[in-house]
């Protein structure tokens, strides 16, 4: 086993000294992670930060003035700020936007609390979600197939398409990001 691997195992098998300041244990101490250009990126747990420092992925920029990590071979300083050693720049990382799911809350927000068939204002509690192409005919739970409507309109439409029920949509549904 390499020395780096032994050190990682040693760090991960920490004694319950953990991080001590007096008699208080800090097991949820977070560590700020910086890019190689010192730009703030995210926070991580101190355990993950120490593991990545030992593997050479991170270097410690700043230690906590009082907290230490107790291990079987002694104490290690508690990192507060670490940074990537090589090749990670904030602008180089492209995080895809989180897609919003078409649930009742999001559809209520998208349709602004208005029934898409009769244009009446509907409270969240009294609102229903209608499938434009009914599920019984293969309609999916997608942004383009779901609209907000009131209970009377939903009952009137039933398992028909809007055209078959002689109803028209107030506006064409759109995706929400």
Backbone bond lengths (Angstrom), bond angles and torsions (degrees), N, CA, C in turn:
res aa  C-N    CA-C-N  psi(-1)  N-CA   C-N-CA  omega(-1)  CA-C   N-CA-C  phi
1 X - - - 1.458 - - 1.530 108.64 -
2 X 1.312 116.84 135.61 1.460 121.46 -179.95 1.526 110.46 -71.08
3 X 1.344 116.08 158.61 1.465 120.14 178.69 1.517 111.61 -61.21
4 X 1.347 117.46 -38.51 1.465 120.73 179.39 1.515 111.35 -61.81
5 X 1.340 116.73 -39.97 1.463 120.70 179.65 1.520 110.80 -67.01
6 X 1.354 116.30 -40.04 1.465 119.74 178.20 1.518 110.55 -62.91
7 X 1.331 115.72 -40.14 1.461 120.15 -179.55 1.520 110.59 -65.68
8 X 1.336 116.83 -40.72 1.461 119.92 179.01 1.516 109.96 -63.56
9 X 1.328 117.09 -45.46 1.463 120.36 178.48 1.519 109.97 -62.02
10 X 1.324 116.15 -40.13 1.446 120.68 178.75 1.523 110.78 -61.89
11 X 1.311 116.29 -44.80 1.461 120.40 -179.10 1.525 110.76 -67.48
12 X 1.320 116.92 -41.08 1.459 119.21 -178.25 1.522 112.45 -72.60
13 X 1.331 117.73 -23.01 1.461 121.86 175.67 1.526 109.48 -96.71
14 X 1.303 115.83 51.16 1.467 121.04 -176.95 1.516 110.90 -64.90
15 X 1.339 113.19 144.18 1.453 117.69 173.05 1.523 107.56 -71.56
16 X 1.299 117.63 163.25 1.451 120.19 -177.44 1.515 113.43 -72.36
17 X 1.329 116.69 14.35 1.450 118.93 169.40 1.510 108.05 -67.62
18 X 1.359 114.67 -32.11 1.450 122.55 177.31 1.520 108.72 46.87
19 X 1.298 117.32 -121.02 1.458 121.56 178.41 1.512 105.69 -119.39
20 X 1.296 116.85 114.16 1.454 118.00 -174.17 1.519 111.88 -115.79
21 X 1.309 113.66 137.84 1.459 121.53 169.30 1.514 104.08 -134.42
22 X 1.294 117.43 100.65 1.459 120.69 -170.90 1.525 107.60 71.16
23 X 1.321 116.87 -126.99 1.464 120.98 178.90 1.524 112.01 -104.67
24 X 1.325 118.46 10.88 1.465 121.85 -175.39 1.525 109.69 -95.61
25 X 1.322 116.74 132.16 1.460 121.68 177.04 1.525 109.66 -95.31
26 X 1.319 117.21 134.15 1.460 122.66 177.71 1.523 107.76 -115.62
27 X 1.289 116.99 88.79 1.459 119.05 -179.56 1.516 111.78 -92.97
28 X 1.332 118.03 -9.68 1.461 120.66 -178.79 1.515 112.36 -113.61
29 X 1.311 117.08 27.94 1.463 121.92 177.96 1.526 108.84 -63.53
30 X 1.319 117.96 126.10 1.463 119.85 179.30 1.528 110.10 -98.03
31 X 1.331 114.79 154.79 1.457 122.02 -177.58 1.521 108.02 -125.16
32 X 1.324 116.70 131.04 1.455 121.52 178.98 1.527 109.03 -80.35
33 X 1.344 116.50 133.05 1.467 121.58 -179.90 1.528 108.37 -107.78
34 X 1.340 115.61 130.51 1.458 122.27 179.36 1.523 109.51 -110.88
35 X 1.341 115.57 154.26 1.462 120.05 173.86 1.522 108.92 -74.58
36 X 1.327 116.76 176.79 1.464 119.14 178.15 1.522 111.22 -64.11
37 X 1.324 116.91 -21.94 1.458 121.38 177.38 1.516 112.78 -93.37
38 X 1.348 117.79 16.72 1.463 124.70 178.45 1.532 113.28 64.21
39 X 1.314 117.80 28.35 1.469 121.02 175.12 1.525 108.15 -92.81
40 X 1.349 119.43 133.64 1.467 120.49 179.37 1.531 110.60 -64.05
41 X 1.338 116.04 134.38 1.462 120.52 -177.81 1.521 112.01 -115.05
42 X 1.313 117.55 -58.00 1.455 121.97 -177.37 1.524 108.78 -162.89
43 X 1.332 116.48 176.91 1.456 120.50 173.93 1.521 108.42 -113.49
44 X 1.319 115.14 153.30 1.457 121.60 179.78 1.517 108.36 -138.24
45 X 1.322 117.20 173.85 1.460 120.53 177.34 1.525 109.11 -78.29
46 X 1.319 116.44 157.44 1.463 119.15 179.92 1.529 110.92 -66.02
47 X 1.352 117.07 -30.38 1.459 120.00 179.44 1.534 110.98 -64.81
48 X 1.334 116.50 -44.80 1.468 120.08 178.67 1.527 111.17 -66.98
49 X 1.332 116.13 -36.36 1.465 119.53 179.14 1.526 110.65 -64.32
50 X 1.322 117.43 -44.96 1.468 120.87 179.61 1.529 110.02 -63.86
51 X 1.312 116.87 -42.49 1.471 120.30 179.17 1.527 110.27 -58.90
52 X 1.340 116.75 -44.72 1.464 120.22 -178.88 1.533 112.42 -72.70
53 X 1.323 117.70 -28.13 1.470 120.63 173.87 1.529 108.82 -66.77
54 X 1.333 116.89 -43.33 1.472 121.10 -178.64 1.522 112.32 -67.07
55 X 1.326 117.51 -30.96 1.469 120.00 179.13 1.521 111.82 -84.61
56 X 1.335 117.21 -7.37 1.458 120.35 177.87 1.516 113.91 90.90
57 X 1.310 117.47 5.15 1.466 120.45 179.57 1.537 111.02 -75.67
58 X 1.338 116.85 -39.84 1.467 122.73 179.57 1.518 109.49 -112.71
59 X 1.342 114.32 160.39 1.456 120.66 166.38 1.525 106.95 -126.68
60 X 1.319 116.25 147.63 1.464 120.84 -178.12 1.520 109.05 -79.31
61 X 1.326 116.00 127.76 1.459 121.96 178.07 1.525 109.89 -96.87
62 X 1.339 115.98 -40.10 1.462 120.07 -177.62 1.523 109.72 -146.11
63 X 1.337 116.65 136.71 1.461 122.72 176.81 1.519 110.30 -103.64
64 X 1.322 116.23 156.59 1.460 121.46 174.92 1.531 107.78 -70.68
65 X 1.332 118.30 138.11 1.469 119.85 -176.24 1.532 113.81 -67.30
66 X 1.335 118.81 -26.10 1.462 120.48 -175.66 1.525 113.61 -118.52
67 X 1.308 117.76 -35.86 1.460 120.07 -173.00 1.516 112.31 -76.95
68 X 1.327 115.45 140.36 1.456 122.19 174.84 1.520 108.09 -132.40
69 X 1.320 116.37 160.75 1.454 122.25 177.19 1.515 107.02 -106.26
70 X 1.323 116.40 120.32 1.452 120.21 -179.14 1.517 110.62 -87.44
71 X 1.319 117.24 127.23 1.457 122.28 176.30 1.523 108.36 -124.82
72 X 1.324 116.93 173.69 1.461 120.06 179.60 1.520 112.19 -66.97
73 X 1.330 117.25 -20.58 1.464 119.49 -179.74 1.528 112.93 -103.52
74 X 1.311 117.77 10.58 1.459 120.31 178.99 1.514 111.92 131.47
75 X 1.312 115.76 -161.94 1.459 121.57 -177.64 1.520 110.66 -107.76
76 X 1.347 115.22 142.97 1.459 122.19 173.04 1.511 108.07 -114.66
77 X 1.335 118.58 145.45 1.466 119.31 176.73 1.531 110.13 -67.60
78 X 1.323 116.34 144.49 1.467 121.89 179.09 1.522 109.06 -81.69
79 X 1.343 118.26 117.39 1.461 118.78 178.70 1.535 110.71 -73.56
80 X 1.314 115.77 144.41 1.463 122.27 175.16 1.522 108.85 -111.70
81 X 1.336 116.14 -36.64 1.460 122.38 179.29 1.525 108.26 -134.31
82 X 1.337 115.79 130.43 1.467 121.15 175.04 1.523 107.86 -128.33
83 X 1.332 116.07 162.98 1.459 118.69 176.58 1.521 109.42 -140.13
84 X 1.328 115.00 153.94 1.455 120.29 176.18 1.518 108.71 -64.43
85 X 1.322 116.60 139.99 1.464 120.31 -179.73 1.512 111.94 -75.85
86 X 1.332 117.66 -39.59 1.463 118.47 -177.05 1.524 112.07 -148.22
87 X 1.308 113.10 144.60 1.448 122.35 165.01 1.506 120.83 70.31
88 X 1.319 120.95 14.22 1.462 119.82 178.25 1.519 108.50 -119.85
89 X 1.318 114.81 113.10 1.456 121.25 177.50 1.510 108.33 -116.12
90 X 1.296 116.52 139.38 1.461 121.83 -174.95 1.524 111.68 -55.45
91 X 1.306 117.39 -43.76 1.463 119.61 -176.46 1.529 112.08 -73.66
92 X 1.327 117.22 -15.49 1.459 120.66 179.74 1.524 111.78 -81.08
93 X 1.330 116.77 -20.64 1.460 120.39 -179.14 1.520 108.10 -90.06
94 X 1.313 115.95 120.12 1.459 120.55 178.53 1.521 108.39 -104.75
95 X 1.310 116.15 111.14 1.452 121.29 179.18 1.526 107.47 -93.61
96 X 1.324 117.39 119.97 1.465 118.18 -179.97 1.524 110.08 -66.13
97 X 1.324 117.28 143.77 1.462 119.13 179.57 1.521 110.44 -65.08
98 X 1.309 115.35 144.46 1.445 120.38 179.56 1.535 108.52 -72.79
99 X 1.319 115.30 124.03 1.461 119.63 -178.98 1.522 110.02 -81.08
100 X 1.317 115.70 135.01 1.450 120.27 177.79 1.516 109.15 -84.58
101 X 1.303 116.16 138.96 1.455 121.68 -179.37 1.522 109.91 -86.82
102 X 1.326 116.84 147.74 1.471 119.73 179.62 1.523 111.48 -79.13
103 X 1.332 117.60 76.09 1.458 120.87 175.90 1.531 109.02 -103.51
104 X 1.310 116.46 176.94 1.468 121.01 -174.48 1.528 112.19 -59.29
105 X 1.320 116.13 -43.52 1.468 119.99 -178.98 1.529 111.00 -61.82
106 X 1.337 116.90 -46.48 1.463 120.30 -178.01 1.525 112.10 -69.57
107 X 1.316 117.44 -36.03 1.478 119.99 177.51 1.525 109.89 -69.53
108 X 1.340 117.31 -37.48 1.464 120.63 176.34 1.533 109.56 -60.77
109 X 1.323 115.94 -42.39 1.463 120.27 178.98 1.533 111.05 -66.12
110 X 1.337 116.55 -46.35 1.470 120.44 -178.95 1.526 111.45 -60.12
111 X 1.336 117.01 -45.46 1.470 121.28 -177.08 1.524 112.71 -87.27
112 X 1.320 116.79 6.68 1.471 124.11 173.76 1.522 113.43 56.66
113 X 1.338 117.05 31.43 1.456 121.05 176.80 1.513 114.10 69.72
114 X 1.324 117.20 23.49 1.469 121.23 -178.45 1.522 109.32 -115.04
115 X 1.331 116.05 131.14 1.460 121.09 176.48 1.526 107.92 -61.69
116 X 1.309 116.60 128.30 1.464 121.00 -175.51 1.530 113.26 -80.17
117 X 1.338 117.42 0.63 1.463 120.74 177.19 1.527 112.23 -109.70
118 X 1.344 117.71 -42.74 1.468 118.99 -176.49 1.524 113.40 -112.75
119 X 1.311 119.28 -1.00 1.469 125.65 177.00 1.523 114.42 68.46
120 X 1.323 117.85 14.00 1.465 119.99 177.56 1.521 110.62 -80.47
121 X 1.345 115.18 146.37 1.457 121.10 174.38 1.533 107.81 -72.53
122 X 1.324 116.71 133.15 1.462 121.64 -176.83 1.523 108.42 -124.53
123 X 1.341 117.09 137.14 1.460 119.65 175.20 1.520 108.28 -76.06
124 X 1.316 115.79 160.40 1.460 119.84 -178.77 1.531 110.77 -60.37
125 X 1.315 116.46 -41.84 1.465 121.29 -178.53 1.518 113.60 -65.37
126 X 1.328 117.27 -30.56 1.468 120.72 -177.92 1.524 112.52 -98.94
127 X 1.313 117.35 0.27 1.465 119.98 -178.35 1.525 110.85 -80.90
128 X 1.337 114.83 152.90 1.463 120.93 174.26 1.523 107.51 -130.77
129 X 1.323 115.50 161.86 1.459 121.41 177.88 1.522 107.54 -106.98
130 X 1.319 116.79 129.94 1.465 121.48 179.91 1.521 110.00 -112.59
131 X 1.337 115.65 138.67 1.461 121.94 172.88 1.527 107.18 -89.49
132 X 1.317 117.30 118.89 1.464 120.98 179.58 1.523 109.06 -58.38
133 X 1.325 117.53 -53.30 1.458 121.62 169.56 1.523 104.81 -95.20
134 X 1.335 118.04 110.65 1.467 120.82 -173.30 1.533 113.18 -55.00
135 X 1.321 115.46 149.68 1.466 121.03 179.02 1.525 110.72 -59.93
136 X 1.335 116.29 -32.19 1.469 119.97 -179.94 1.531 111.84 -65.44
137 X 1.322 116.52 -15.95 1.470 121.29 178.71 1.527 111.63 -111.36
138 X 1.307 115.76 17.46 1.465 119.76 176.70 1.517 114.85 95.28
139 X 1.313 118.45 9.11 1.463 121.47 178.71 1.523 111.15 -66.86
140 X 1.300 116.41 139.68 1.472 122.57 -177.59 1.523 111.13 -102.77
141 X 1.328 114.91 165.14 1.463 121.18 176.59 1.525 108.70 -87.42
142 X 1.326 116.80 73.25 1.457 122.18 179.77 1.522 109.52 -119.35
143 X 1.331 115.75 161.77 1.463 120.58 178.71 1.522 111.50 -55.84
144 X 1.324 116.53 -39.13 1.471 120.28 -174.65 1.523 112.82 -78.44
145 X 1.342 118.24 -10.09 1.462 120.69 -178.51 1.523 112.94 -112.25
146 X 1.328 118.52 -2.40 1.458 121.52 -177.47 1.528 110.75 -116.15
147 X 1.334 115.27 136.18 1.471 121.10 175.76 1.523 109.30 -138.15
148 X 1.318 115.31 157.54 1.454 121.99 176.30 1.522 108.82 -83.14
149 X 1.314 117.02 137.83 1.470 119.03 174.26 1.522 110.48 -151.90
150 X 1.308 114.71 165.69 1.455 120.27 178.20 1.529 108.52 -83.74
151 X 1.326 117.15 162.66 1.462 121.83 -177.63 1.531 112.33 -60.94
152 X 1.352 120.39 -42.84 1.471 118.72 179.78 1.537 112.72 -61.36
153 X 1.326 117.44 -40.77 1.465 119.83 179.01 1.528 111.06 -68.05
154 X 1.319 116.46 -38.02 1.456 120.03 179.38 1.531 110.11 -64.85
155 X 1.334 117.07 -40.16 1.471 120.87 177.86 1.522 110.73 -66.96
156 X 1.334 116.74 -42.76 1.467 120.88 -179.52 1.531 111.04 -62.06
157 X 1.317 116.67 -41.86 1.459 120.28 -178.55 1.523 111.37 -72.50
158 X 1.343 116.95 -40.36 1.464 121.29 178.72 1.518 111.60 57.90
159 X 1.336 116.31 -133.94 1.470 120.34 -178.54 1.525 111.28 -103.04
160 X 1.347 114.89 37.32 1.468 120.65 176.81 1.516 108.92 -108.39
161 X 1.311 115.90 167.20 1.454 120.12 171.30 1.526 107.13 -80.91
162 X 1.329 118.61 162.23 1.470 119.63 178.60 1.539 112.21 -56.75
163 X 1.333 118.10 -38.55 1.463 121.26 179.63 1.528 111.20 -63.41
164 X 1.337 117.20 -44.38 1.471 121.44 179.89 1.526 111.82 -65.06
165 X 1.322 116.90 -30.44 1.464 121.21 -179.98 1.519 111.83 -91.05
166 X 1.328 117.65 5.40 1.477 123.22 -178.16 1.525 111.04 56.33
167 X 1.320 116.05 44.18 1.461 121.79 178.56 1.525 108.03 -125.40
168 X 1.310 116.03 151.00 1.462 118.84 177.39 1.527 109.33 -126.10
169 X 1.315 115.11 151.14 1.457 121.09 179.67 1.521 110.71 -80.51
170 X 1.311 116.12 142.11 1.461 121.69 176.62 1.528 110.41 -62.74
171 X 1.332 116.34 -43.10 1.467 121.62 176.69 1.528 109.33 -151.47
172 X 1.285 115.43 158.28 1.459 121.35 -179.92 1.527 107.98 -72.64
173 X 1.328 117.89 131.99 1.462 119.06 179.43 1.516 112.01 -63.99
174 X 1.335 116.59 150.26 1.454 121.40 179.27 1.529 108.77 -131.59
175 X 1.318 115.03 158.06 1.451 119.47 177.13 1.516 109.45 -74.00
176 X 1.303 116.51 152.10 1.458 121.67 -179.09 1.516 108.34 -123.33
177 X 1.330 116.59 128.20 1.472 119.65 -178.99 1.502 110.22 -113.82
